[in-house]
């Protein structure tokens, strides 16, 4: 995979975001709280699509309203084109809160001085995996394909696995010129971790001539389901996000491998925000996650079932993966 592939569209996305977020800026003077630190008159929460964009915009607005109620200052929401664009927004001060995948969370901390405060919980865990899937199970399945009670197909023991890696020996069947659907150049499960796996399988991840970015986890699943790619990656199990659009996706796309465990996505705040405001934002998210309405909003945005303090040690492990695929 050539460097130009990795950086495709990053500058354009960042420029578009800058124009979009500039409209949210305010010229009003900031207020001063009782501790003598200044809080801005408005906060911007940035998100990156993991579902249909128009729906995410609506779901994000609900979350912004809940944060506004908790903090007492307006929180507007902006859906960006990519994780890179959101990192740039945090770096330039055009977004003060960001919801990132783990690699982008590390990049926001290292490049934009952001502070990771929380991580998502799903299925009782603060970790997840990359899933590899295919429309050609004869090539990538060494065991019989099994279909679970939800109608999703698996092979190579993935159906009974509780953590990764599993089935990754099948990656040896991927060719250097394979048509592969990745997700986003800033995505942990959609690029960094699977690219690391391909490198370990003996391929050059910077010279995958047939690879492309689908622009979202559901899009990656659909790319393989529709035959635009032979194999693809996403978080597990992103097939559930496209069942309504493609009811047969569970069997059209067979999951054959998992990566090692990845720390979940999370929330970061601008490092230049007053400490009491950083604490207040953390408390606001946790309070929202404790309410029925708030949990529904978090689920609608990113299928979040709970929030816990950011695991900095786990993020350091993600930082090492990110370092393998830097500039």
N, C-alpha and C positions, 0 to 999 in steps of 0.2 A: 504494500500500500504506500504510494508515494506521499511525500509530505504535503503536496498540493491537495491531495484527497482529504487529508486530515484537516486542513485549514479552510476547506471550501466553504465559502459563504460567511466566515466568521466576521470579517471586517464589514461586510454589507449588513449583517444582522446587528452588529454593534452600532453602526451608524443609524439604522432604522430605529433602534431602541432609543438612542439619544434624542432623536426628533420626537418620538412618541412621549417619552418621559418629560421632555422639556415643557410640554403643555401642562404638566401637573405641578410645575414649580409655582411657588407663591412669593410675592414681594413683601408680604407682611413681616413685621419684626417679630422675632420669637418671644414667647413668654418666658418668665423666669419662675422657677418653682421655689418652694420654701427653703430648700437647701442652697439656693443661690446658683444652681446650674440651669442652663437654658435648654428647654425642650423646643423642638421645632413646632410650628403651627400645624404641620401636616406630615404624615409618614406615607411612604410608598412601599407596598409589598409587591415584590416581583415573583412571578411563577413561570414555569416552562411547561408546555403542553405534554401531557401523557394521555390525553384523550382528545376528542373533537374540540377544536379551539373555541368555537362559539359557546359550547356548553361550559367549558372551563371558565370563560370570561364571566358567565352568569354565576357559577358556583363560587368563584373567587370573590365576587362582589358581596356575597352573603358572609363569607369569612371576614372580609374587610369591615363590614358593618358590625360584626361581633367584636372585633378588635377595637373598633372605635368606641363601642359601648364600655369595654373594659378599661381602656386607657384614658378616655375623656378627650381625645384629640382625633381629628379625622384620619382614617387610614384608607387610602385609595389603593386599588390593585391594578397591576399591569401584567399582561401575559406577553412574554418575550419570545423571540424566535428560537433561541438556543440558550444553553447554559453559558456559553462564552459571552453572549450578549448580556446576560444577567450579572456575570462577574464584572464586566465593564461598567454596568450601571452602579453596582456597589462601589466600585473603585472611584467613580466620578461623583458619587454622592447623589445620583439621580434615583437610587432606591436605597432605603435604609434597612429594609428587612427582605430577606430572600429565602425561598424554599428550594433547596438544591438536592441533587443526587450526591452521593458520597465523594466522588472525585471532584465535582464542581464545588462541593463544600470545602474541600481542602484547597482548591484553587482560589476560592473567595477569601479564605484565611490568609494564604500565602501571597496572593497578588493584590488583594484589595484591603487587607488588614481587617477583614470581617471576623466576627467572633462566633463560632458555632455554639449554640446554646441548647438545642434539643435535637433528638432523633425520633423518628417514627417507630411505632410498634405495629406489627401485623402478625396475625396468627400467634400472638403471644411472644413474638421474637423481635429483637432489634437488628436482625440480620436477614439476608435473603440471598438468592443466587441468580446468576445468568442461566437461562435455559437455551439450549441449542435445539432447533427443530428443523424438520425437513418434509418435503412432499415426495421424497424418494426413499422410503424406509428400507427397500431392498439393499441400498448402498450403505446405510448408516446403522441399521439395526442388526445386532448379532443374536438377539433373542426374539421371541415371538412378540408381536405388537399386542398390547393389552389395552382395553378401554375401561376406564373407571365408571363409577355410578353417575358421574356428571357428564359422561359422554366424551371425555378427553383421552386421547391415545398416547401411550408411552411405550418405550422399549429400553433395553439395556439396564433394567433394574431401577429406572428413575421413579417408577410408580410407587415403590416401597421405600425409597431413600428419605432420610430425615435431614441430611445435610450433605454438602458437596465436598470434594468433587465426586462425580459418579458418571460412568459411561464415556469419560473423556478419551478413552483409547480409540473410539470411533472417529475422533477428529483426524486421525491419520489418513482417513479416506478423502479428506478435503484436498483438492488440488490447488496449486499456487494461483491458477487463473479461474478458480471457482467463482461463480456468481453468488455472492454472500450479501445478505441484507443485514447491515448494522443499523443502529438507531440514530445516534447523534454523536458527534465527535467529542462531546463533553460527558457522555454517559458512562457510568461505571459498568453496569451490567450490559449496556448496549454497545460498548466499544472497548474500554480499557481492559476489563477482565477477560473477555473472549479473545482479544488480540494477544494478551499474555499467554493464554492457552495455546493459540496457534503457534506462537513462537516456541513454546515448550514442545509442540508436536513437530518441530523442524521446519516450519514455514517462515518466510520473511513477512512480518505483518505490515511492513512499509512498502511492500510491492505486491499487493493483492490486486491484480489488474481488473478483476471482475467485481470487486466489492463496491458497495455504494451505501450511503446513509438514507434511510427511509424517512427520517424526520419525525419519529415517534414510535413508541413500543407497539401500539396497535397497527400502525402502518407497516412495521417490519413483519408482523404476523401475516397481515394481508398480502404483502409482497410474495411470501412463500406460498400462501394458500392459492394465490392467483397465478402462480407459475413464473413470476418475474425473477425469482431467485430459487436456487435449489435448496439452500440452507439459510437460516437466519437466526438471530438472537433477540432476546428480550428479557425483561424480568419474569419471574415465575408467578402465576401463570397468566400472562397477558392475553391468552386466547379468550379468557372470560370477558375481556373488554370489548370484543368484537362479535360475540355470539349473536347479538340482536341484528347486526349488519349481515353476518354470514353464519347462519345456524349450523352449518356443517363443518365449521372451522375445527371443532374438537377432533375430528377424524381426518379432515383434509391435511392437517398439520400434525406430525408426530414428534413429540419431544424425545430426544435420544441421549441427551447429556446435560449435566449441570457443571457449573464452575465451583470453585471453592466459595465459602461463605463470604458475603460482602456486607459491610455495615450499612444499615438502612439510610435512606435520605434524611435530611434534617433541615433545621431552621438556623439561619445566621443573621446577626444584626451588625450594623456598621460599627466598626471599632472606635469611631470618633463620637459616637453618641454618649451622652452622660451615663455614668455607671448606673444611676438610679433609674434611668429610662431603659437601659438594657435589662435590668432586673424586672422592671414593670412589664416589658414585652414578654419576658420569659413567663412571669406569673400569669399574664393575660392568656397566653397560649395554653398553659396548664389548666387554667380555670375553664377555658372553652372546651378542652378535652374532657372535663369532668361533667359537663352538662349534656343533656340529651340533644338539644338543638345544636350545640357546638360540635359534638362528636359526629352528628349527621353532616355538618358542613365540612369537617375534615375528611370524612369518608367520601363525600361527593367530589372533593378536590383531588385527593391522592389516595383514596382507599385507606386512610389512616385510622387505626383502631385505638391509638393511644400515643402518648408522648412521654419520653424519659430524657433525663439530662444527657447531653452529648458525650459519647464514649471517645475521649481524645486518643486513647491507646489504639482503639480500633481504627480511628481515622488516620493514625500514623501508619498503620499497615496499608491503608488505601493510598497514602502518600507515596509509599514505595512503589506501588503499581503505577501510579501516575508518573513517577520519575522515569520509568522505563520508556514512556511514550511522550516525553516532553519535546522541547524545540528540536 
